[in-house]
């Protein structure tokens, strides 16, 4: 076969693949509840196909397959209409080709053009090369989102398809995209009620960041599938019987916990896979006889099934009367099965189920049926977008702070708090009385002196619980204190406190500047930047602002010493005198240089960031090992190029690394271990169990004699026959830790063994 023939065959295969994918999209759209605007979708497809002609993705398939896939997700999995499908098909046209937003507007109208423009603004991951650029882009994302929520919904569809096709990317890119997904997109999807998509995004991120753990959990889920099925059918048989008698139209589904949430639980609770009891949950989805009566029907079903099984008194979750902020409604009840297992049952109507899967997109469908336009009276969503706008109006200077502020808003699960008049306010879990004060009004927050919770006096830092009635106490003489930042957990309160402190700080700096100006004038000197810098260096201040602040607060009183410094008179070096003879006070640098520290590796311009860095016994000292997560050989790790161009090593699951992946994605490197059990690393193990004579002796014997591992420190305590303790060890790698934990679990009386670090 000649090259021309090969090319033609390939083109024919590509065309068939593209046409099949588009036909599948049209079929899905025609089956949906939206108005049938097939013409405009076909027009958008032909336009995008032409624009991306000849371009291929890293995986080798024609580029147009990506916009079709995004449009398919938007239509099938999010339930969006023709406007969104067209925008999804066109979402990369402005960014990747010569066409402009104006061209799109002329051909497809302003609505589609605005969404495409919003998507173009926030392309390329959210983040550029610098922190400030990242924060800027993230602001764009949120601002466009508050104009038209469909922008962010399509962006989430785009990210989901990128995650599904992540295998073709190099490892450092995988960690960047997976980290960014976990840090921002999964919480966003959750906040918008896209539960199914949120779960898939988390699982895909987990799969690329921790491939071994993911494979292990998948294998365990597969091996326990048969026993779960049996349990499900035995448990639901009497429920089906009861519901049939009641004449209810229903479907019962089994919900299996996702690999990512299983892994999170294993990490947080220090338990094994076998110890997680809620892997299986049961969903009852019914069609109500009367739509307005569906909440009562939920409770009727609950009453019927609680006659069959005993319910857990503390595990009833009523999301019916108080829906979650993302619109989720259901009744959750935990029942004891005849096999002695707690099983959660979620009771919801077909409408609630659709909202649980498709979030706000389903809301719109139920609100105005056909045209898929957004209804602005969605209270909770609007409140949330309003909060985000407030943060955007006064963003923190630091990108990381900014991301954190948004994150507080995204992740929060809700509690319900009452005002003195009995109004319900939805607040994030873990919020304090001060958060509540700021959520009502900035004036109330900034003059808050305390609160009465359920008629009892409490401090500002008091954590609120669901059902609390809160009355805020204020005083005009009260002012915002810097320590208040530690008393709040909501983004709104943090942003407000920081804004007030910054405003006050500017006033103090102004006073400091005036005081300094007068001092210089009095002594016949000019008020220049160079003079201020000299004084800042004299008082060990890094910034001019810090110096002016200290002068304004009267922490620094200007005097003779400052005049001498400015006139260039010689001062005695504070490091001189007797100090230089005492090595540990500052003069003893000679000692340090004798045992020279190994040079840290510095990343050059020619360094290949796509290749993994291999950490060996010989080069390990060239990298920085962080204290935030304490990585040791055997851990899933990555490298991060810091501001000094040196490489830090973090665990992939480290919270600091999560932030770095989302904020400085281009500085992330793939890292691998290649150690030969020469070096030792710290590890700490925690034990719990039933105390007996000789327990400590046996535990230490297992570690030191059987395993030949050095023990660094042991701390044990015993209370009423139960002991708990920690053992610090020197190990070679993660395998050592696993085998020690395995051996300790066999010691009679030891109930729980887990690794802390």
N, C-alpha and C positions, 0 to 999 in steps of 0.2 A: 504493500500500500504506500503510495506517495505521500509526501507531506501535505499537499493540498487536499487529498482525500481524507487524510487523518483529521485535518482541520475542519473540513466540512462535516465529517461524522461527529466530531466533538461539538460543533456548533448546533447540529441538529439535536443532539442529546441534551445540550443546555437549553435550547428553545423548548423542547418537550417538558423538561423539568420545570422551567419558569411558567409555562402555560398551565401545567397541572397544578402548580402551587397557587397560581392566581385563581384558577377555576374553583379550587377547594375553598379559597377565601370568599368568593362570590356565593358559593353554595351555603357556607356558614351564615353569611350576611342575610341571604334571602330567607333562611329559616328563623332568623331572629325577629323580635317584635318591632324593629324599626321600620320606618317608611322605606320603600324600595327605591333608593336613588342609585341604581346600578350604573347609569350613564356617567355620572361625575366620578365614581370610583374607577371605572374603566379608563376614563380620561386621565386621571391622576396616575394610574398604573403605566399607561403608554408614555406619558411625559417622563416619569421617573426612569422607566426602562431605557428610553432614548438618552436621558442625561447621564446614566451610569454605564452606558454601553462600553464594552471592552475592558471594564475594571473587574478585578477579582479580589476576593477576601483572602486572608492568610490560609484558610482551609483549602483554597483552590476553586471554590464554587463562584459563579457569577455574583457580583455585588448586589444586584437587584433582589437576590433571594433573601437578603437581610431585611430590607424594608417590607417585603411581602410577609416574612415571618413575624415582624413587629406588628403589622396590621392584623395578622391572623390572631395574635395574642390579644390585641386591643378589642377585636370583635368577639372572639370566642370566650376568652377567659375573664375579660373585664366587662364585656357587654356594652361597648361603646358603639355609636352610630356612624353614619356616613362621613360627617365632618372630621371625626377623629381618625377614621380609616384612611381618608385622603391625606390628612396631615401625617399619619404614620408612614404612608407610601412615599411622601415627599420629604421626610424629616432630615435627610442628609443631602438633599439637592443643593441648597444654598451654600452649605459648608464645603462640599466636595467638588462642585462644578462651577461654571461661570455664571449661572443664573443667579438673580438677586431676589430679595423679598418682593420688590416691586413687580418683577415678572410674575411671580406666583399670584400676587394680588390681582394683576390684570387678567390672568387666565382663570383663577379659582375663587376670586372674591376676597374681601378683607378678613373674614372669620378664619378661614384656613390659613391665610398668610400670617395672621397674628400668632397662631399656634406654632407654625413652622419657624417663625422668627424667635419665639420663646425657646423652642427646642434647639435652634442654632446657637443661641446665646449660652446655653449651658452644656454645649457639647464637649467632647474631649475629656471624659471623666468630668468630675466637677472641678477639678483642680489643675492649675498650671504649675509653673516651676517654683513660684515663691508663695510664701504663706499669705501675704497680703492679697495676691492674685486669687488664691484659693478662696479666701473669705469673700472676695468680690464676686467671684463666680457663683458661690453658694448663695450670696445675697440675691444675685440675678435669678437663680433657680427659684428661690422662695417668693421673690417679688412677682415673677411671671406666674407663679403658681397661684398667688392670691388674685391675679387678674382673671385667669382662666385655669381652673383646676385640671382641665384636660391635658395641659402641657405636662404636668408632673405625672399624670397617669400614663401618657404615651412614653415618657422618659423611663418610667418603671418597666413598661413592656420592652423597651429598647434594652435596658439593662438585663432583663430576664433572658432575652435571646442571646446577648453577649455572654452571659454566664453559661447558658446551655452549650455554647460553642467555644468555651474557654480553652479546650484541650489544644487548639492550634497555636496558642500563645506561649512565649518562653516563660520559665518559672517565675522570674522576678516580676513580670507583668501580671502573671496569675495572682501572686500574693497582693500586688497593688490593687487589682480590680476586685479580688475576693474581700480584701480588708475594707475597701471603700463601700462595697455592697453591704457587708455586715454592719458597718458603722453608720451608714446613712440610709441606703435604699431599703433594707429590710425594715427598719423602724418606720420609715415613711410609708411603706406598703401597709404595715400594721396599723398606722395611724389613720390611713384612709380605708381601713376595713378590708383590705385585700388579703384575707387570711391565707388562702391557698398559695398565692404568689409569695407572700412573706415566708411561708414554710419552705417553699422550693428554693428561694434565694439563700436562706440560711443553710439548707442542706448542701447546696452546690458550693457555697463558700467553704463550708466545713470539709467537703470532699477534696477540695484542692489544697486547703491549708494543712489538713491532718489525714492524708490518704490512708494510713495504716489503721488509725482509730475508726475511720469511717467504714473501711472494709470489714473490720472486726464486728462492729455493731450491726451492719447489714447482714453479715453471716449469722450472727446470733438471732436476729429477727427472723431470718429465713428458717433456722433450725427450730424455733419455738412457735412457728406459724400454725402447725397442726394442733398443738395443745391450746393455742389461743382460739382457734376456730371452734374446737369442742366446747371450751368454756363459754364462748359467745352464744352458741346454739342452746346449750343447757340453760344459760342464764336468761336468754330472751324468750324461750318457749312459753313459760307461764305469763310473761308480759304480753306476748302476742294474743294469747287466749283471752286475757282480761280486756285488751283493747278491741278485739273482735266482738266480744259481748256488748261493749259500749257503742258499737256501730261506728267507729272512727276510721276514716281513710288515712292510712299511715304507711310509712316505710321505716324499717329499722336498719341502721348501718353500723358497722364497726369502725371505730377510729383508732388507728395505731399511732402512737407517739412517734414523731419524726426523729431520725438519727441524731440531728443536732440538739434537740431538746433533751434527748436521753443522755447525750454526752455532757451537756451543761449540768444536768442533775447529778451525774456521776462525779463531776468535778466539784460542784458546790457542796454536795452533801457527803462527799467522800464515801460513796457506796459503789458496789459492783452492779453489773447489768442485772443479775438475778435478784438484787434487793430492791429494784424499782417496781413498785406495785401497780402504778397507773399507766403501764404501757398500753393496755386495752381500755378504751372507753366506748360507750354505746350512745348512739344518736337516735332519738325518735323524732322523725319529721312528719307532721300531720297536716292535712288540708282542713282548715276550720269550716264548720257548717255555716257560721256567719263571721265575716271578716272582723267586724267590730267587737266580736266576743272572744277573740283568739287567746287573750291573756287568761281569761277564766278557764278556757279549755285546757291550757297548759297545766293549770293548778289541778283541774279534775284528773288529768292523766297522772300527775304526781301523787295525788291521794290514792288512786287505784293501784299504782305500783308499790307504794309504801305499805300497802296491806300485804303484799307478797313478800317483800324484803324489808329488813330493818334499815332505816336510814341513819347516816352519821349526823349527830345533832349539830356539829360545828361546821359542816361542809355544805350547807345549803346556800347557793349563790343566786340571788334574785336579780337577774339583769333585765327582767321584763318591765318592772315599774321604774327602774333606774338604768336605762341603757348605757353602755360604755360610750366614751367620747367618740369612738369611731363608728357609732351607730349599732353596735352589736347588741342583739337581744336574745335571751334564752333563759331557761331555768336549769341550773346545774344542781344535781343531787347525787350524793355518794351513798351507794347501797352495799350491804353485806351479802355476798352470794352464798349459796348453800355449800360452796367449796371452801368457804372461809376467806374469800378475797374481797377487798373493797373495790367496787367498780363504779366509776363515775357515769351517770346517765345525763345526757344533755337533751332537754325537751324544747323543741322550737317548731313554729309553723313553717310552711313552705316559703312564705314571704321572708321570715326571719332568716331562714337557711340561705336564701339567695343573697340577702344583705351580708350575711356572715362570710360568704364566699367572694362576692363581688363588691362589697363595701358601698361607698357613696354612689358608684355608678348605678347600682340596683335601686338606690334611693330615688334617683332622678326618674328611673323607669316607672316606679310606682307613683311618683308625684305627677308626672304629666304624660305618662304612657308612651306616646309615639316618637316625638321628634328628638329625643335625646339631648334637649337643651338643658342648661343648668338652672336649677331653681335656687335663687339666692337666699331663700328663707331657711336654709338648713342651719339651725341654731348652733349646734355644737361645732360644726366645721367652721362656721363663720367666726365663732369665738376664738377658735384656735388660730385661724388665719389672722385675726385681729391682733392676738398676742404676738405672733411672729412679726407682724408689721411694726408693732411697738418696739420689738428688739431691733428691727432693722433701722428704725428711726434714730436709734442711739446705739450703734454697734460698739462693741469693745474694740480697743485698738489692736489687740492681739488676736490673730486668726484662730489659735487653739481655744482661747476663751470663748470666742464667738461660736465655734463649733460645739463646744460644751454646752453653751447656753441653749442652743437650738436642740441639742440632744436631750437636755433635761425635759424639754417640751415633748419630744417625740416618744420617749420611752415610758413616760409616766403612766402607771395604772391608777385608776381613780378611787377616791373615797367621797362620801357625801357628807357635807357639813351643813348645819342649820344656822341661820342668823337669829338674833334675839326675837325677830318677828315671825320666825318659822319658815323663812324662805330657804329653799335648798340650793346650795352652791356645790358644784363639782370641783374637787381639788385633786392634785396628784398625790398618790400615796407617799408617806414620809414627809409631808409638808408640816410647817410649824405655824404657831399663832401669828408670827410676824409675816409669813407668806400670805396668810389669810387677810391680814390688814392691808398689805400692798395690793392684793387681788381686788379688794373693794375700791380703794382710792389711794393715790400716792400720798396725799396729805395725811390720811389715817395711818399709813405705814410709817411715814417719816416722823410722826409725833407719838408713835405708839410707846407706852411705858409697860404694858403687860396686857393680860386678857383674863376674862372669866370663862372657863370651859365647864359647862354643866354647873354654873353658878359657883365654881371654885376658882380662887385666884391662882393664876399660873404665870411663869416667866415667859419672855418673848420666844425662848428656844423650845417651848413645850411642843412635842409632836402630837398632831391631831389624829384622831381615829374616826372611822366612819360612824355617823350618827351623833357626833358631838355637837352641842349647841355652843356657839362662840360669840362672846361680846368683847369688843376691843376697847381698851381703856387708853385715853390719850392725855397729853399735857402739852401746852404751848411752849413750855420751856425745854421740852425734849428735842434733841437733835440727833441726826443719823451718826452712828459711831462706826469706825472701821471694822470693829469686831463683829458687827451685825452680819457681815458677809458669810460668817460661819454658822449663823442661825437660820439661814434660808436655804431652800432646795429648789424653788421654782425659778425658771429663767426670767420671768417678769420682775420678781422681787430683786434678784441679783442685778439685773440691768439697771433698775431704778436706783438701788443703793449706790452702785458704782458711778452712775451719772451724777447723783447728788454729791458724792465724795469728790469726784473730779471737779465739779463746779466750785465746791468749797476750797479745794486744793488750789485752784486757779486764783481765787481771791487771796489766799494766804501768800501765794507766790508773788502776786502783784504787790502786796504789802512788803514782802521781803525785798523785792526789786526797788521799791521806793526808799526803803531803809538803806540799802546798799548804795543807791545813787546819792543820797544825802551824805553818807559817810565819805564817799570818794570826793564829792564836791568840797566838803569841809577840809579835806586833806590835800586839796589842789590836784586831784588826779582825774583823768577822764574815765567815763563809764564805757568801757569797750568789752567786747566778747573775750578778748585775750586776758583782760584783768579778771573777769569772772572765772575763766577756765583755771587761771593760776590759783585763785582762792579755793576753787572746788578741789584741785589737786592737794592743796595744803590741808584741807579738812577731810581728805580721803573720800570725797564724793565722786561718783562716776558721771553724774549729769549736772548741768547747770541748774535744772529745775529742782533737783534735790537740795542744792545749796540754798537757793532762794526760799524754798519751803522751810528749811531749818532756820534761816534768818527770820522769816515771817513768824514762825512759832516760838521765836526767842530761845531756840536751843543753841544757837551760835550767836555770841555777842562779839561784834567786830571790835578789834583793838590794835595795840602796838605790833603784835606778831604779824597781823595782816598787812600793815603798812610796810614792815620790813620786807615781807615777801614780795609785795608789789614793786618796791624800790630796788629789789634785787640784792639786799643785804644777805650775807652768808649766814645760814642757820646751821647749828650743829646737827648732824645726822642722828636721827633717833636710834638708828641701828648701831651707833658707835659705842664707845666706852666699854664698860665691863661685859656688856652683853656678848661681844664677839668671842669671848672666851668660853661661853656656855653653849655647847653645841645644839641643844634642843630649843634654844630661844630665838635663834635667827641668825647668829653669826656663823653657825657651823655648817656652812655649805660644803666645805671641803670633804667632810665625812661622807656626804651623800654621793659625791661624784666618784668616790673610790669604787663602790659597787655599782657601776653604771646600770641604769634601767635599760631594758631592751627597747629599741626604737619601735614606735607604733607605725603600722603600715599607713602610708598616705596615698589616697586615690589620685592618680594623675589624669590628664586629659585623654590619654590613649587607652585608659583602662576599659576593658570589655565588660559592660554591666550585665550583659545577657548570660554570660557564663557563671556557673556557681562558684563561690569561694569555698575551698576545701580547707577545713581546720585540722591540722595535724599536731602531733606532740611537739614538733620542732617550731611551728609558726604560731602556736596558740597565744604566745605572749605579745604578738603584734596586733592583736585585736582587743577591743574594750569589752569586758563582760559586765553587764549591768546588774545593779542590785534590785531593780524593780521586779525581776522574774527569776533570777538565779538559774540560768540555763546550764545543764550538764550534758555530756555526751549521751546520745540516745533520744534527746528531746527534739521535736520538730522546731527548727530555728530559721531565722532570716538575718540578713545584715542590713544595717542602716548607715548611710554616709552622713556623718554629723557636720556641723558648720566648720569644723577644722579639717574636713576631708578625711577624717579617720573613721574606721568602721566599728560600729557598736553591734554586739550580738544580742538578740532578744529571742525569747520563745515566740512562736507564731501566735500563741493564744494570749500573750501578755497584753494587759489593757493599755500600756504605754505604746506598744507596737501597733495596736489597733488604731490608735489616734494617728500614729506616724504614717501608716498605710493609707489612711484616708486623707491625710494632709500633705504628705511629701512623697507621693507614689513613685515619682521618678528617681528617688534616692534609695529605693528598696532593692536589695540584692538577694539572690538565692544563696543559701549556705548549707554545707553538708559536713558531717563529721567523718574523719578518718583517723581514729585514735587507736592506740595499741596497748591499752591498759597500763600505761606507764605512770600517768599522773593521777593524783587524787582530787576529788571534788567534795564539797560539803553537801550533805543531805540530812534532812530531819524527818524522823518517823514518829507518828503519834500512836499510842496504844490505849485500849480500854478493855476492862474485863473483870472477872471475879477474882478477888484477892485470896491468896493462900500462902502458907509458909513455903519459902524457897522459890516464889514466882520470879523475883528479880534475878536471882542466881541463874534460873533456867533460861530466861530471856537473854541475858548477857552471854551465857554459854553458847546458845544457838548462834548468836551473831559472831562472837570472836573465835570459838573453836571450830564449829562446823563450816562457817562461811569464810573464815580468815579475814574478817573486816575489822579495821580499827575503830574503836568507839572513842569519840572525842568528849562527849558530855552526856550524863544521864540525869533526868529529873523525874522522880516518881512521887505520887501522893496517893493516900488511901483514905476513903471515907465510907464508913458503915459497910465494909465488905466489898466495896467497888474500888478498883484502882484505876488511875489514869496517869499517863506519863509520856515524856518525849525523850527520844534518844537522838543525839547528833552524831553522825557517822562520817567517815572518810570513804568514799566509794569511787570506783573507776568510771561507771556510767549508769544509765537508767536500768540496764539489765540487772546489775547488782541489787538495785533498790527493789525491783520486782521479785527477784528470788528471795531476798531477805523477808519481804512482806509475806510471800508464800510460806516460808519456813515458820515465821512467827505465828501465822494463823493456825498452824498445827499444834502449837503449845497449848496443853489443857488449861482452860480458864480464860484464854485470850479471846475476846469477842469481836473486837474491831481493830483493824490496823490500817492506817492511811498515811500517805506521804504529805507533809506540809510544804516542804521546799525541795 
